Amino acid sequence: MATFVSPDWVAERIGQPGYLLIDPRSAMRYLMGHLRGAVSVPYKKLQAPDGRLGPPEQLAAAFGDVGLGDDVTPILYDHQDGRNAAMAAWVLEYLGRADVHIMDLRYEAWKDAGREVLYRPVVTRGANFTVRLNPAIRATLDDVANAGAATLVDARTTEEFRGEFEMDHRPGHIPGAVSLPHADLAGAGGNLYAGQDTLRERLAGAGISQGEPVIAYCRSGVRAAVTWLALEQMGYDARLYDGSYAEWMDSDQPVET
């Protein structure tokens, strides 16, 4: 399970051997400012040509090429709603890493506090990244179609859930899903996530029971990673459906509005 850490914890480990700061934001955002020593691994490096998640060997190469070896601890950070770090954390856990750390403060708050920010890309050296695949946290189309007792959580906006989003050629949601927009889990005061009491209240308010398995989805999987990470932190048996609604509606599966 990923571990959230404070900005002071991160600052103490910048430049220290055995740790690697990973910036999962876009390449452009990275060049507009990043933490010292941070390497860039945007989500595009994890995508296959069709825009979906790449195969394990591609995912491992994306992290190994920037220096994340088997004996190096990854530290992620993010901006805005934290979707990039959440998705990177899920991918790393899917690849078998149990040592993922995430700074609990947004990049904007780090910078506003006057902490060090650099702009030049960090020169990287490749390292050996061993894949130990953990399929238990990933849900497939078949898993969702035969969800059984699992609760399906739609992390998109309420408008998308209701079928009011014109970008979808088959608007609506997966039958039986409950709505919990990922933005409802965001923190305040520069924090990535809301506090545990707030998370517990919002999860319960959406009808998500602690003792039942949960599958989170959005349109392409990235926003749902925010929900998956919150569920994991709160002790739920959670999986991410990275194919999400885009795959579901393109597969002629039933939808509800």
Buried (B, 14 or more C-beta within 10 A) or exposed (E): EBBBBEBEBBBEBBEEEEBBBBBBBBBEBBEEBBBEBBBBBBBEBBBEEEEBBBEBEEBBBBBBBBBBBEEBBBBBBBBBBBBBBBBBBBBBBBBBBEBBBBBBBBBEBBBEEEBEBEEEEBEBEEBEBEBEEBEEBBBBBEBBEEBEEBBBBBBBBEEBBBBEBEEBEBBBBBEEBBBBBBBBBBBEEBBBBBEEEBBBEBBEEBEBEEEEBBBBBBBBBBBBBBBBBBBBBBEBBBBBBBBBBBBBBEEEBEBEE
